[in-house]
Amino acid sequence: MRTTSSLQNIFRILLGAFLAFAGFSHLTFNRVEFLAQVPQWVPLNPDLVVILSGIVEISLGLSLIFFLKQKRNIGMLAAIFFILVFPGNISQYINHVSAFGLNTDGLRLARLFFQPVLVVWALWSTGVFIKSEK
């Protein structure tokens, strides 16, 4: 089985740090900003959604950095997480909600195109796209 390259490892650690920081900000100084992204149709208290998603982000981020033997599984979980939170980004665009400096429809629309990049980043940096050698 091939291992990931140094470049992939650097990007995995960067993604892990990004996720851990974002999760921490969910629980502290960016809580109101993240509340703006919780779609109104979610049947849970928006603050609870922000807290739980912050905990998940911290867990995924630290796991990407430290659980090297499980990095492919964690990469797949991170990709799934990015897909699951995508409706919040769509909701922010459709409902014209400003948060994180995304104060125009153009900026909110541009952000939608970054989510697939995060999915690919999580999969590539953890070696999910690498086929095992026989």
N, C-alpha and C positions, 0 to 999 in steps of 0.2 A: 504494500500500500504506500503510495507516495505521500510525502508530507507537504505541507504548504510552504511556499517560498518566503523569504525574508520580507518581501514587499507585502505579501498577503498577511503575514503576521503583524507587520506595522499597522496595516489598515484595520485588522481585527482589533488590535489594542486601541487604536483611535476610535473605532466605533464603540467599543466597550466603555471607554472614558466618556464619550459623548452621551451614551445612554445613561450611565451612572450619574453624570452631572444633570442631565435633563430630568431624571427621576428625582434627584435631590431638589431640583428647582420646583417640581410638582408639589413637594411637601413644604416648601418655604416661600421664597420670594417671587415665584411666577404662578402661584396658585390661581389668582384671579384670571391671568391670561389663559391658563389651561381650562378654566371653567367655561370660557367663551367657546371652546372647541367641543364641548360635550353636546351632542345633538339633543334636541328637546324630546325626541321620541324614545330615548334610552329610559327604561323603566326603573332606574335607580336614582338615588340622590346624586346630583352632579358632583358635589364635593367628595362623596364616597368614590365615585368613578375616578376623579383626579387623584385621590389618595392611593387607590388600588393600582391604577396605571403607573403611578410614580414608584410604588413598591416593585411592580413587575419590571419597570425599566432599570431600577437599581440592581435588581437580581440578575437580569439579563446582562447588563453591562459588566458587573463584577464577574459573572460566569464566563463571559467572552474573554476576559483578561486572565483569569486564574484556573479555570477547569479545562486544561489543554487536551486531556484525553477524550473529552466529550464535546470538543469545539464544533464538530459537524452537526451534532444534534442541537446544540445551543444556537448555531447559525440558522438552522431551520426554524427553531422556535422564535428567534428574533425576526426572521422574515415573515412568519405568520403574524407576529405581533404588529409589524408595520402594516400588514394587510388589514388586520382587525381595527386599527385606529384610523384607517383611511376614511371611513365614513364621517369622522369628526372633521377632517379637512374639507371634505365635500360640503358638509353642513355649513362650515364657516364661509365657504365661497357662495353657496346658494342663498344663505341668509344675510350676506353682506356684513359679517361680524368682523370688526377690527380687533386684532390681537397680535402680539409679537411684531409690531411694525407693519403688518399686512393690512394697510388701511385703504387699499383700492382693490377693485375686482381683478385688475390685471396682476397685481402681486399675489392675491389669493389663488388665482388660476395658475400662475407660474409655480406656486408651491405644490400644486397637485402633481406636477410632472416630476418633482423631486422624490416623491414617495416610492416609485418603482426603482429609482437609483438606490434608495436605502435597502430595498429588498434584495437587489442584485449584490450590493455591497456586503450584506450579511452572508449571503450564500457563497460568494466568491472568496471573501476573506477567510472563511472557515473551511474552505476546501470542498464544499458540497459539489462543486462542478468537476472535481478531479475524479477520474475513474481509477479504480484500483488496478494495479498491474498484476498479471498472473505469472 
